[in-house]
Amino acid sequence: MPANKFPMAVLWDLDGTLIDSEPYWLLSEARLAKQYGGSWNQEDGKQLIGNNLYQASDFLKNRFGIDDMSTQEVIDQLTNEVIEQLRTKLPWRPGALELLIDLKKAGIKTALVTMSMRSMALAVIDQIDFPAFDVVVAGDDVKHGKPHPEPYMKAAELLGVGADQCIALEDSPTGLASAVAAGCHAVGIPNIIALPEGPRQKIVGSLTDLTAANLETLRIHD
């Protein structure tokens, strides 16, 4: 049993929170744009951060007039390219691996809650040399993606804990909105885009100073 009474679990976003994969997505999106005679830059990519892949792929299809690929085919192309890039080396966000190891040592449950496909989530997990996550909730596991509360509610349910006893770590306004709506203690770690302060969410500069022992300081509500 964990020594901590709070949190009972920590729920991790993947892209931009656990690993620095957003540049990989940007590269794959730019390749897709070029394939259809368009262009795509970092400012364009910011529009899609935190969105589920179905919405993002529909946006790309409309933006570049892609009518010879289905939404799922666009998702598969982008995902497969990102997975290939990740297989060279996992680009951990600062402090993420250290905190994850500390949580497991402390017996605190963990979940990966991502709007990327399960295939990508599992490709990342397969490269971690210890059982890092108790459950995975991916974009193809839910009916409603972030900012809907379903992903975080489902993760808490699978872990057997209340969402109000979970800390959710996020790097996007969309992800924070999902965690807040689910009743989690929503904690933002800014990466590519700025995150707003709010009464129902906390913003920290980095994961580097967080440990299993001091997560109590991130409690937002009773």
N, CA and C of each residue as an Amber inpcrd file, in Angstrom:
protein
   666
   0.8450000  -1.2000000   0.0000000   0.0000000   0.0000000   0.0000000
   0.8800000   1.2500000   0.0000000   0.4920000   2.2730000  -0.7950000
   1.2870000   3.4940000  -0.7910000   1.2040000   4.2110000   0.5360000
   2.3010000   4.8530000   0.9270000   2.2870000   5.6260000   2.1610000
   1.3890000   6.8420000   2.0230000   1.3090000   7.3770000   0.8110000
   0.4990000   8.5610000   0.5660000  -0.9870000   8.2040000   0.5800000
  -1.7950000   9.0040000   1.2510000  -3.2390000   8.8670000   1.1160000
  -3.7260000   9.6630000  -0.0900000  -2.9290000  10.6480000  -0.4930000
  -3.2280000  11.4350000  -1.6820000  -1.9290000  11.7190000  -2.4040000
  -1.9130000  11.5310000  -3.7200000  -2.9930000  11.0070000  -4.5450000
  -3.0140000   9.4800000  -4.5180000  -4.1670000   8.9230000  -4.8250000
  -4.2520000   7.4830000  -4.9780000  -3.7120000   7.0430000  -6.3380000
  -3.7120000   7.9730000  -7.2970000  -3.2050000   7.6570000  -8.6280000
  -2.7680000   8.9390000  -9.3260000  -1.8410000   8.7800000 -10.2440000
  -1.4120000   9.8810000 -11.1050000  -1.6940000   9.4740000 -12.5510000
  -2.4030000  10.3250000 -13.2480000  -2.8350000  10.0650000 -14.6200000
  -2.0300000  10.9600000 -15.5570000  -1.3280000  10.3520000 -16.4770000
  -0.3740000  11.0560000 -17.3420000  -0.8960000  11.2280000 -18.7590000
  -0.8500000  12.4480000 -19.2500000  -0.9480000  12.6650000 -20.6880000
   0.3550000  12.1770000 -21.3140000   0.3140000  11.8570000 -22.6000000
   1.5070000  11.3210000 -23.2740000   2.2840000  12.4100000 -24.0160000
   1.7230000  12.8780000 -25.1220000   2.4280000  13.8080000 -26.0070000
   2.6250000  15.1670000 -25.3450000   3.8830000  15.5420000 -25.1510000
   4.1940000  16.8450000 -24.5890000   4.2450000  16.8830000 -23.0770000
   3.7700000  15.8170000 -22.4180000   3.8030000  15.7510000 -20.9510000
   4.7800000  14.6830000 -20.4890000   4.5650000  13.4600000 -20.9290000
   5.4790000  12.3650000 -20.5970000   6.7140000  12.4080000 -21.5020000
   6.4640000  12.5300000 -22.7970000   7.5580000  12.5840000 -23.7690000
   7.3920000  13.8080000 -24.6660000   8.5080000  14.2650000 -25.2220000
   8.5080000  15.4590000 -26.0660000   8.2890000  15.0490000 -27.5160000
   7.0960000  14.5330000 -27.7990000   6.7940000  13.9920000 -29.1210000
   6.1190000  14.9920000 -30.0430000   5.7480000  16.1670000 -29.5380000
   5.0520000  17.1310000 -30.3850000   5.8560000  17.4930000 -31.6430000
   7.1980000  17.6560000 -31.5640000   7.9440000  17.9270000 -32.8040000
   7.8180000  16.8070000 -33.8350000   7.6590000  15.5660000 -33.3590000
   7.4810000  14.4460000 -34.2840000   6.1400000  14.5350000 -35.0040000
   5.1050000  14.9060000 -34.2460000   3.7970000  15.0990000 -34.8770000
   3.8540000  16.2220000 -35.9000000   4.5240000  17.3120000 -35.5500000
   4.6370000  18.4500000 -36.4610000   5.3230000  18.0320000 -37.7590000
   6.3860000  17.2470000 -37.6540000   7.0910000  16.7840000 -38.8410000
   6.1960000  15.9150000 -39.7150000   5.4450000  15.0130000 -39.0920000
   4.5600000  14.1340000 -39.8560000   3.4250000  14.9150000 -40.5070000
   2.8940000  15.9070000 -39.7940000   1.8430000  16.7560000 -40.3690000
   2.3780000  17.5590000 -41.5450000   3.6260000  18.0480000 -41.4220000
   4.2350000  18.8130000 -42.5120000   4.4700000  17.9290000 -43.7390000
   4.8500000  16.6870000 -43.5090000   5.0290000  15.7520000 -44.6190000
   3.7040000  15.5020000 -45.3400000   2.6470000  15.3630000 -44.5640000
   1.3240000  15.1530000 -45.1480000   0.9090000  16.3700000 -45.9600000
   1.1380000  17.5550000 -45.4150000   0.7900000  18.7900000 -46.1280000
   1.5360000  18.8650000 -47.4600000   2.8420000  18.5720000 -47.4240000
   3.6500000  18.6220000 -48.6420000   3.1670000  17.6050000 -49.6680000
   2.7260000  16.4510000 -49.1660000   2.2130000  15.3870000 -50.0350000
   1.0300000  15.8730000 -50.8560000   0.2800000  16.8300000 -50.3040000
  -0.9070000  17.3490000 -50.9930000  -0.7340000  18.8080000 -51.4250000
   0.5240000  19.2130000 -51.5950000   0.8090000  20.5150000 -52.1530000
   0.6310000  21.6880000 -51.2100000   0.5980000  21.4200000 -49.9100000
   0.4080000  22.4820000 -48.9320000   1.6440000  22.6840000 -48.0830000
   1.5260000  23.5380000 -47.0860000   2.6220000  23.7840000 -46.1420000
   2.0690000  23.7860000 -44.7270000   2.9580000  23.5700000 -43.7820000
   2.5550000  23.4100000 -42.3760000   3.7250000  23.7990000 -41.5050000
   3.5010000  24.6830000 -40.5450000   4.5920000  25.1190000 -39.6790000
   4.2050000  24.9630000 -38.2150000   5.0920000  25.4000000 -37.3220000
   4.8620000  25.1990000 -35.8980000   3.6110000  25.9200000 -35.4110000
   3.3590000  27.1050000 -35.9310000   2.1550000  27.8320000 -35.5260000
   0.9030000  27.0770000 -35.9490000   0.9400000  26.4590000 -37.1360000
  -0.1890000  25.6270000 -37.5640000  -0.3710000  24.4530000 -36.6090000
   0.7490000  23.8280000 -36.2550000   0.6900000  22.6510000 -35.4030000
   0.1270000  22.9280000 -34.0310000   0.3210000  24.1410000 -33.5280000
  -0.2030000  24.4940000 -32.2070000  -1.7170000  24.3560000 -32.1410000
  -2.3820000  24.5240000 -33.2920000  -3.8410000  24.4300000 -33.3240000
  -4.3400000  23.0380000 -32.9370000  -3.4930000  22.0380000 -33.1440000
  -3.9270000  20.6540000 -32.9580000  -3.4780000  20.0500000 -31.6350000
  -2.6250000  20.7450000 -30.8980000  -2.1110000  20.1900000 -29.6450000
  -3.2490000  19.9550000 -28.6590000  -3.3460000  18.7330000 -28.1620000
  -4.3780000  18.3870000 -27.1970000  -5.6470000  17.8390000 -27.8060000
  -5.8300000  18.0250000 -29.1230000  -7.0400000  17.5250000 -29.7710000
  -6.9360000  16.0220000 -30.0230000  -8.0850000  15.3680000 -30.1190000
  -8.0220000  13.9530000 -30.4600000  -7.7040000  13.8110000 -31.9450000
  -7.1710000  12.6680000 -32.3180000  -6.6670000  12.4890000 -33.6730000
  -7.7650000  12.4770000 -34.7270000  -8.9810000  12.1200000 -34.3440000
 -10.0790000  12.1380000 -35.3050000 -10.3970000  13.5700000 -35.7200000
 -10.4610000  14.4610000 -34.7350000 -10.6840000  15.8730000 -35.0360000
  -9.5130000  16.4550000 -35.8170000  -8.2890000  16.1540000 -35.3740000
  -7.1080000  16.6850000 -36.0380000  -7.0150000  16.2100000 -37.4850000
  -7.3020000  14.9400000 -37.7110000  -7.2050000  14.3990000 -39.0640000
  -8.2920000  14.9490000 -39.9770000  -9.4900000  15.1460000 -39.4450000
 -10.5450000  15.7860000 -40.2380000 -10.1460000  17.2120000 -40.6040000
  -9.5140000  17.9090000 -39.6490000  -9.0380000  19.2670000 -39.9140000
  -8.0190000  19.2530000 -41.0570000  -7.0710000  18.3240000 -41.0150000
  -6.0520000  18.2320000 -42.0500000  -6.6480000  17.8560000 -43.4040000
  -7.6040000  16.9570000 -43.3960000  -8.2650000  16.5630000 -44.6400000
  -8.9410000  17.7740000 -45.2980000  -9.6240000  18.5650000 -44.4800000
 -10.3020000  19.7490000 -45.0150000  -9.3010000  20.8170000 -45.4440000
  -8.2630000  21.0040000 -44.6690000  -7.2630000  22.0430000 -44.9530000
  -6.5550000  21.7880000 -46.2810000  -6.2370000  20.5250000 -46.5450000
  -5.4300000  20.2100000 -47.7240000  -6.2110000  19.4840000 -48.8260000
  -7.5210000  19.4130000 -48.6750000  -8.3470000  18.8050000 -49.7120000
  -8.0330000  17.3440000 -49.9420000  -7.8120000  16.6230000 -48.8610000
  -7.4680000  15.2000000 -48.9560000  -8.7550000  14.3830000 -49.1090000
  -8.9820000  13.8980000 -50.3200000 -10.2160000  13.1330000 -50.5470000
  -9.9450000  11.6850000 -50.9550000  -8.6630000  11.3120000 -51.0170000
  -8.3380000   9.9280000 -51.3770000  -7.8690000   9.1140000 -50.1740000
  -7.9980000   9.6950000 -48.9760000  -7.6770000   8.9880000 -47.7440000
  -8.8090000   9.2140000 -46.7520000  -9.1920000   8.1650000 -46.0360000
 -10.1890000   8.3040000 -44.9830000  -9.5520000   8.9420000 -43.7580000
 -10.3890000   9.3740000 -42.8250000  -9.8650000   9.9190000 -41.5670000
  -8.9600000   8.9090000 -40.8820000  -9.3880000   7.6380000 -40.8480000
  -8.5830000   6.6140000 -40.2030000  -7.2560000   6.4020000 -40.9170000
  -7.2510000   6.5030000 -42.2430000  -6.0040000   6.3350000 -42.9890000
  -5.0310000   7.4780000 -42.7120000  -5.5620000   8.6880000 -42.5540000
  -4.7040000   9.8170000 -42.1820000  -4.1160000   9.5880000 -40.7940000
  -4.9680000   9.1660000 -39.8630000  -4.5050000   8.8690000 -38.5060000
  -3.4000000   7.8170000 -38.5340000  -3.6180000   6.7610000 -39.2860000
  -2.6460000   5.6630000 -39.3350000  -1.3120000   6.1350000 -39.9170000
  -1.3710000   6.9530000 -40.9660000  -0.1250000   7.4460000 -41.5710000
   0.6520000   8.3060000 -40.5860000  -0.0350000   9.2480000 -39.9480000
   0.6390000  10.1150000 -38.9830000   1.2040000   9.3110000 -37.8150000
   0.3740000   8.4170000 -37.2700000   0.7800000   7.6270000 -36.1040000
   1.9740000   6.7430000 -36.4030000   1.9380000   6.0670000 -37.5450000
   3.0330000   5.1620000 -37.8990000   4.3500000   5.9230000 -38.0700000
   4.2750000   7.1300000 -38.6470000   5.4950000   7.9200000 -38.8130000
   6.0460000   8.3680000 -37.4610000   5.1650000   8.7570000 -36.5520000
   5.6170000   9.1770000 -35.2240000   6.2130000   7.9970000 -34.4630000
   5.5750000   6.8350000 -34.5550000   6.1070000   5.6420000 -33.8840000
   7.5150000   5.3330000 -34.3820000   7.7330000   5.4370000 -35.6880000
   9.0610000   5.1680000 -36.2420000  10.1030000   6.1260000 -35.6700000
   9.7100000   7.3910000 -35.4940000  10.6360000   8.3660000 -34.9190000
  10.9160000   8.0580000 -33.4430000   9.8880000   7.6140000 -32.7210000
  10.0380000   7.3390000 -31.2930000  10.8930000   6.1050000 -31.0360000
  10.9490000   5.2070000 -32.0030000  11.6910000   3.9640000 -31.7970000
  13.1930000   4.1860000 -31.7030000  13.6770000   5.3220000 -32.1670000
  15.1040000   5.5920000 -32.0580000  15.4790000   5.8740000 -30.6110000
  14.6700000   6.6920000 -29.9280000  14.9050000   7.0110000 -28.5220000
  13.7160000   7.7900000 -27.9850000  13.2790000   7.4540000 -26.7810000
  12.1660000   8.1900000 -26.1840000  12.6540000   9.5600000 -25.7030000
  12.0630000  10.6460000 -26.1980000  12.4690000  11.9820000 -25.7550000
  11.7030000  12.3940000 -24.5000000  12.1480000  11.9430000 -23.3450000
  11.4430000  12.2090000 -22.0950000  11.3760000  13.7120000 -21.8130000
  10.2480000  14.1620000 -21.2970000  10.1570000  15.5220000 -20.7930000
  10.9630000  15.6050000 -19.4820000  11.5310000  16.7730000 -19.1790000
  12.3630000  16.8930000 -17.9730000  11.6260000  16.4550000 -16.7010000
  12.2280000  15.5270000 -15.9840000  11.6780000  15.0530000 -14.7170000
  10.6280000  13.9720000 -14.8310000  10.1680000  13.6760000 -16.0480000
   9.0600000  12.7260000 -16.2020000   9.4680000  11.3030000 -15.8100000
  10.5680000  10.8360000 -16.3250000  11.0000000   9.4670000 -16.0160000
  11.2960000   9.3180000 -14.5310000  11.9590000  10.3090000 -13.9470000
  12.3050000  10.2420000 -12.5280000  11.0490000  10.2050000 -11.6500000
  10.0510000  11.0170000 -11.9950000   8.8080000  11.0180000 -11.2180000
   8.0590000   9.7050000 -11.3980000   8.0390000   9.1990000 -12.5990000
   7.3560000   7.9360000 -12.8600000   7.9750000   6.8020000 -12.0540000
   9.2960000   6.7500000 -12.0120000   9.9890000   5.7270000 -11.2190000
   9.6530000   5.8840000  -9.7400000   9.6320000   7.1190000  -9.2610000
   9.3510000   7.3790000  -7.8500000   7.9260000   6.9680000  -7.4870000
   6.9950000   7.2200000  -8.3790000   5.5990000   6.8250000  -8.1320000
   5.4780000   5.3100000  -8.0050000   6.1700000   4.5900000  -8.8650000
   6.0940000   3.1310000  -8.8170000   6.7350000   2.5980000  -7.5360000
   7.8360000   3.2020000  -7.1060000   8.4730000   2.7850000  -5.8580000
   7.5560000   3.0290000  -4.6660000   6.7720000   4.1080000  -4.7430000
   5.8730000   4.4660000  -3.6510000   4.5590000   3.6870000  -3.6960000
   4.3450000   2.9000000  -4.7320000   3.1250000   2.1130000  -4.8440000
   1.9100000   2.9140000  -5.2740000   2.1360000   4.0620000  -5.8920000
   1.0230000   4.8980000  -6.3640000   0.6360000   4.4590000  -7.7690000
  -0.6490000   4.2360000  -7.9790000  -1.1330000   3.7680000  -9.2710000
  -0.9110000   4.8270000 -10.3510000  -0.7340000   4.3450000 -11.5710000
  -0.5100000   5.2490000 -12.6970000  -1.3350000   4.8190000 -13.9000000
  -1.7300000   5.8090000 -14.6950000  -2.4300000   5.5380000 -15.9470000
  -1.8840000   6.4660000 -17.0180000  -1.8570000   5.9830000 -18.2390000
  -1.5240000   6.8040000 -19.3950000  -2.8360000   7.1420000 -20.0880000
  -3.1200000   8.4290000 -20.2140000  -4.3990000   8.8840000 -20.7760000
  -4.0760000   9.7860000 -21.9610000  -4.1870000   9.2430000 -23.1560000
  -3.7370000   9.9410000 -24.3500000  -4.7810000   9.9020000 -25.4460000
  -4.7820000  10.9340000 -26.2790000  -5.6490000  10.9350000 -27.4450000
  -4.9360000  10.3680000 -28.6710000  -3.6700000   9.9690000 -28.5190000
  -3.0160000   9.1940000 -29.5550000  -3.6130000   7.7890000 -29.5720000
  -3.3460000   7.0630000 -30.6310000  -3.8870000   5.7240000 -30.7500000
  -3.2080000   4.7720000 -29.7710000  -3.9190000   3.7090000 -29.4190000
  -3.3610000   2.7170000 -28.4870000  -2.0600000   2.1290000 -29.0330000
  -1.9660000   1.9640000 -30.3450000  -0.7480000   1.3980000 -30.9280000
   0.4630000   2.2540000 -30.5850000   0.2860000   3.5790000 -30.5870000
   1.4050000   4.4510000 -30.2470000   1.6970000   4.3970000 -28.7560000
   0.6430000   4.4180000 -27.9430000   0.8440000   4.3450000 -26.4920000
   1.6110000   3.0820000 -26.1200000   1.2490000   1.9590000 -26.7250000
   1.9190000   0.6980000 -26.4160000   3.3460000   0.6740000 -26.9510000
   3.5790000   1.3550000 -28.0970000   4.9360000   1.4270000 -28.6370000
   5.8550000   2.1780000 -27.6820000   5.3160000   3.2030000 -27.0200000
   6.0940000   3.9370000 -26.0200000   6.3330000   3.0660000 -24.7970000
   5.2700000   2.4520000 -24.2850000   5.3780000   1.6250000 -23.0850000
   6.3600000   0.4740000 -23.2850000   6.3670000  -0.0830000 -24.4910000
   7.2650000  -1.2120000 -24.7760000   8.7370000  -0.8370000 -24.6360000
   9.0350000   0.4620000 -24.7260000  10.4260000   0.9040000 -24.6190000
  10.8350000   1.2580000 -23.1870000   9.8880000   1.2060000 -22.2570000
  10.1920000   1.5000000 -20.8560000  10.5190000   0.1820000 -20.1580000
  11.6320000   0.1380000 -19.4790000  12.1280000  -1.1430000 -18.9520000
  11.5940000  -1.4970000 -17.5650000  10.4390000  -0.9630000 -17.2050000
   9.7580000  -1.3840000 -15.9830000   8.2610000  -1.1920000 -16.2220000
   7.3970000  -1.8390000 -15.4340000   5.9470000  -1.7140000 -15.6460000
   5.4520000  -0.3450000 -15.2160000   5.5310000   0.6200000 -16.1270000
   5.3180000   2.0240000 -15.7840000   3.8580000   2.3790000 -15.5370000
   2.9340000   1.7310000 -16.2520000   1.5300000   2.1240000 -16.1720000
   0.6320000   0.9290000 -15.8680000  -0.2980000   1.1580000 -14.9540000
  -1.2560000   0.1130000 -14.5970000  -2.3460000  -0.0330000 -15.6440000
  -2.7590000   1.0840000 -16.2520000  -3.7620000   1.0430000 -17.3000000
  -3.4270000   2.0770000 -18.3720000  -3.9910000   1.8580000 -19.5470000
  -3.8510000   2.7990000 -20.6630000  -5.2390000   3.1130000 -21.2070000
  -5.5160000   4.3880000 -21.3790000  -6.7210000   4.8310000 -22.0700000
  -6.2650000   5.6810000 -23.2460000  -6.5400000   5.2150000 -24.4640000
  -6.0870000   5.8970000 -25.6670000  -7.2630000   6.4580000 -26.4490000
  -6.9350000   7.1870000 -27.5140000  -7.9680000   7.8590000 -28.2900000
  -8.9740000   6.9210000 -28.9210000  -8.5390000   5.7060000 -29.2560000
  -9.4560000   4.7430000 -29.8470000 -10.1380000   3.8630000 -28.7980000
  -9.9770000   4.2060000 -27.5170000 -10.6450000   3.4760000 -26.4380000
 -11.8770000   4.2060000 -25.9170000 -12.0970000   5.4260000 -26.3830000
 -13.1940000   6.2380000 -25.8520000 -14.0810000   6.7350000 -26.9770000
 -15.3080000   7.0380000 -26.6320000 -16.2430000   7.6290000 -27.6020000
 -16.0060000   9.1180000 -27.7260000 -15.7290000   9.7550000 -26.5930000
 -15.5200000  11.2030000 -26.5710000 -14.0880000  11.4930000 -26.1040000
 -13.3350000  12.2080000 -26.9270000 -11.9720000  12.5600000 -26.5620000
 -11.9170000  13.8230000 -25.7330000 -10.7160000  14.1630000 -25.2930000
 -10.5100000  15.4210000 -24.5770000 -10.9730000  16.5740000 -25.4670000
 -11.6570000  17.5780000 -24.9480000 -11.8010000  17.9910000 -23.5450000
 -12.9540000  17.3320000 -22.7750000 -13.6280000  16.3530000 -23.3790000
 -14.6820000  15.6330000 -22.6640000 -14.0510000  14.8920000 -21.4770000
 -14.7770000  14.7250000 -20.3830000 -14.2070000  14.0560000 -19.2050000
 -14.0370000  12.5510000 -19.3500000 -14.6010000  11.9420000 -20.3870000
 -14.5980000  10.4830000 -20.4920000 -13.2130000   9.8420000 -20.3490000
 -12.1610000  10.3530000 -21.0120000 -10.8640000   9.6600000 -20.8930000
 -10.3720000   9.5470000 -19.4590000 -10.4520000  10.6370000 -18.7030000
  -9.9600000  10.6010000 -17.3270000 -10.9060000   9.8520000 -16.3990000
 -12.1820000   9.9480000 -16.6450000 -13.1360000   9.1840000 -15.8420000
 -12.9210000   7.6850000 -16.0510000 -12.6810000   7.3000000 -17.2900000
 -12.4740000   5.8810000 -17.5930000 -11.1840000   5.3770000 -16.9420000
 -10.1240000   6.1910000 -16.9760000  -8.8560000   5.7820000 -16.3640000
  -9.0270000   5.5560000 -14.8660000  -9.7020000   6.4930000 -14.1960000
  -9.9140000   6.3510000 -12.7590000 -10.7420000   5.1050000 -12.4510000
 -11.7640000   4.8770000 -13.2710000 -12.6150000   3.6950000 -13.0640000
 -11.8160000   2.4090000 -13.2230000 -10.9610000   2.3400000 -14.2450000
 -10.1570000   1.1420000 -14.4740000  -9.1630000   0.9020000 -13.3410000
  -8.7060000   1.9970000 -12.7290000  -7.7830000   1.8810000 -11.6010000
  -8.4960000   1.5630000 -10.2950000  -9.8070000   1.7320000 -10.2830000
 -10.5720000   1.4630000  -9.0750000 -10.4690000   2.5520000  -8.0330000
 -10.2510000   3.7920000  -8.4840000 -10.1610000   4.9260000  -7.5630000
 -11.0850000   6.0400000  -8.0480000 -11.4160000   6.9480000  -7.1510000
 -12.2230000   8.0870000  -7.5450000 -11.3870000   9.1040000  -8.2950000
 -11.9890000   9.7350000  -9.3000000 -11.2620000  10.7620000 -10.0400000
 -10.8090000  11.8890000  -9.1220000 -11.5750000  12.1180000  -8.0550000
 -11.2150000  13.1960000  -7.1230000 -10.0100000  12.8350000  -6.2520000
  -9.5070000  11.6220000  -6.3790000  -8.2980000  11.2040000  -5.6700000
  -7.1050000  11.0580000  -6.6170000  -7.2830000  11.5810000  -7.8450000
  -6.2410000  11.4660000  -8.8630000  -5.6690000  12.8290000  -9.2350000
  -4.3790000  12.8690000  -9.4540000  -3.7290000  14.0120000 -10.0830000
  -3.5840000  13.6980000 -11.5630000  -3.9760000  14.6440000 -12.4050000
  -3.8100000  14.5010000 -13.8480000  -2.7530000  15.4940000 -14.3140000
  -1.7580000  15.0010000 -15.0390000  -0.6640000  15.8310000 -15.5440000
  -0.8730000  16.0980000 -17.0280000  -0.9000000  17.3650000 -17.4220000
  -1.2500000  17.7520000 -18.7900000  -0.3880000  18.9020000 -19.2870000
  -0.3220000  19.0480000 -20.6190000   0.4230000  20.1690000 -21.1960000
  -0.4250000  21.0240000 -22.1250000  -1.7360000  20.7630000 -22.1940000
  -2.5840000  21.5270000 -23.1070000  -3.8560000  21.9880000 -22.4100000
  -4.4260000  23.1080000 -22.8470000  -5.7160000  23.5530000 -22.3030000
  -6.8170000  22.5120000 -22.5020000  -6.7810000  21.8220000 -23.6330000
  -7.7840000  20.7940000 -23.9130000  -7.6960000  19.6580000 -22.8990000
  -6.4830000  19.2140000 -22.6380000  -6.2950000  18.1370000 -21.6670000
  -6.6560000  18.5550000 -20.2660000  -6.2830000  19.7780000 -19.8830000
  -6.6550000  20.2790000 -18.5600000  -8.1620000  20.3580000 -18.4080000
  -8.8430000  20.7960000 -19.4500000 -10.3050000  20.8900000 -19.3980000
 -10.9300000  19.5180000 -19.1850000 -10.3650000  18.5050000 -19.8170000
 -10.8530000  17.1310000 -19.6470000 -10.6690000  16.6660000 -18.2100000
  -9.4750000  16.9200000 -17.6600000  -9.1810000  16.4940000 -16.2890000
 -10.0460000  17.2260000 -15.2750000 -10.2310000  18.5270000 -15.4730000
 -11.0850000  19.3150000 -14.5750000 -12.5200000  18.7940000 -14.6290000
 -13.0180000  18.5550000 -15.8290000 -14.4050000  18.0870000 -15.9870000
 -14.6190000  16.7250000 -15.3470000 -13.5630000  15.9080000 -15.3180000
 -13.6700000  14.5780000 -14.7110000 -13.6050000  14.6330000 -13.1910000
 -13.1840000  15.7840000 -12.6440000 -13.0720000  15.9150000 -11.1920000
 -11.6900000  15.6470000 -10.6490000 -10.7030000  15.5200000 -11.5400000
  -9.3250000  15.2880000 -11.1030000  -8.7080000  16.5810000 -10.5720000
  -7.5750000  16.4280000  -9.9110000  -6.7450000  17.5650000  -9.5460000
  -5.8520000  17.8210000 -10.7590000  -6.2050000  18.8120000 -11.5450000
  -5.5850000  19.0420000 -12.8490000  -4.3390000  19.9100000 -12.7040000
  -3.2200000  19.3830000 -13.1770000  -1.9410000  20.0740000 -13.0640000
  -1.3440000  20.2390000 -14.4550000  -1.0670000  21.4770000 -14.8250000
  -0.5000000  21.7620000 -16.1260000   0.9900000  22.0150000 -16.0590000
   1.7060000  21.4720000 -17.0270000   3.1380000  21.7040000 -17.1650000
   3.3560000  22.2800000 -18.5580000   3.5190000  23.5950000 -18.6770000
   3.6180000  24.2130000 -20.0040000   4.7720000  23.6420000 -20.8120000
   4.5020000  23.4750000 -22.1030000   5.5320000  22.9880000 -23.0080000
   5.5870000  23.9210000 -24.2110000   4.8270000  23.6420000 -25.2430000
   4.8500000  24.4690000 -26.4470000   3.9020000  25.6550000 -26.3380000
   2.7660000  25.4560000 -25.6710000   1.7920000  26.5330000 -25.5660000
   1.5820000  26.9130000 -24.1010000   1.2080000  28.1760000 -23.8940000
   0.9830000  28.6750000 -22.5380000  -0.2710000  28.0550000 -21.9470000
  -0.2770000  27.9030000 -20.6270000  -1.4290000  27.3480000 -19.9270000
  -1.9500000  28.3770000 -18.9340000  -3.2680000  28.5620000 -18.8920000
  -3.8370000  29.5640000 -17.9970000  -3.9540000  29.0580000 -16.5670000
  -3.7090000  29.9290000 -15.6180000  -4.0160000  29.6220000 -14.2300000
  -5.5350000  29.5940000 -14.0670000  -6.0090000  28.9070000 -13.0590000
  -7.4430000  28.8700000 -12.8200000  -7.7470000  28.2810000 -11.4680000
  -8.9480000  28.5150000 -10.9460000  -9.2940000  28.0210000  -9.6170000
  -9.3620000  26.4980000  -9.5310000  -9.5160000  25.8280000 -10.6550000
  -9.6540000  24.3770000 -10.6450000  -8.4550000  23.6660000 -11.2670000
  -7.3670000  24.4060000 -11.4710000  -6.1610000  23.7920000 -12.0160000
  -4.9270000  24.5570000 -11.5370000  -3.8320000  23.8180000 -11.3990000
  -2.5710000  24.4120000 -10.9980000  -1.5810000  24.2960000 -12.1400000
  -0.7030000  25.2810000 -12.2450000   0.3360000  25.2600000 -13.2590000
   1.6860000  25.2210000 -12.5520000   2.5220000  24.2540000 -12.9390000
   3.8800000  24.1610000 -12.3920000   4.8610000  24.2750000 -13.5440000
   6.0270000  24.8150000 -13.2720000   6.9830000  25.0610000 -14.3410000
   7.5980000  23.8140000 -14.9320000   7.7270000  22.7750000 -14.1280000
   8.4100000  21.5660000 -14.5760000   8.0590000  20.4160000 -13.6440000
   8.3060000  19.2010000 -14.1220000   8.1340000  18.0150000 -13.2870000
   9.3650000  17.7360000 -12.4360000  10.4300000  18.4650000 -12.6600000
  11.7160000  18.1050000 -12.0580000  11.7350000  18.1730000 -10.5350000
  10.9000000  19.0210000  -9.9560000  10.8950000  19.1600000  -8.4980000
   9.8160000  18.3170000  -7.8250000   9.0670000  17.5450000  -8.6070000
   7.9770000  16.7500000  -8.0450000   8.4540000  15.3480000  -7.6880000
   7.9890000  14.8710000  -6.5320000   8.2600000  13.5050000  -6.0870000
   6.9610000  12.9230000  -5.5450000   6.9640000  11.6220000  -5.3320000
   5.7870000  10.9880000  -4.7360000   5.4760000  11.6030000  -3.3820000
   6.4970000  12.0440000  -2.6690000   6.3140000  12.5650000  -1.3120000
   5.7150000  13.9610000  -1.2730000   5.9190000  14.7640000  -2.3150000
   5.4130000  16.1410000  -2.2480000   4.2080000  16.4200000  -3.1370000
   3.6100000  15.3780000  -3.7100000   2.4460000  15.5930000  -4.5730000
   1.2400000  16.1310000  -3.8100000   1.2380000  15.9630000  -2.5100000
   0.1440000  16.5040000  -1.6880000  -0.0050000  18.0180000  -1.9110000
   1.0750000  18.6810000  -2.2440000   1.0180000  20.1290000  -2.4530000
   0.2160000  20.4980000  -3.6870000  -0.0920000  19.5150000  -4.5350000
  -0.8500000  19.7830000  -5.7560000  -2.3440000  19.5590000  -5.5750000
  -2.7600000  19.2590000  -4.3360000  -4.1970000  19.0940000  -4.0810000
  -4.9090000  20.4060000  -4.3720000  -6.0110000  20.3230000  -5.1010000
  -6.7480000  21.5130000  -5.5030000  -8.0670000  21.6290000  -4.7480000
  -8.7140000  20.4950000  -4.5120000 -10.0160000  20.5090000  -3.8390000
 -10.1090000  19.3250000  -2.9160000 -11.0900000  19.3610000  -2.0170000
 -11.2940000  18.2640000  -1.0510000 -11.9810000  17.0860000  -1.7230000
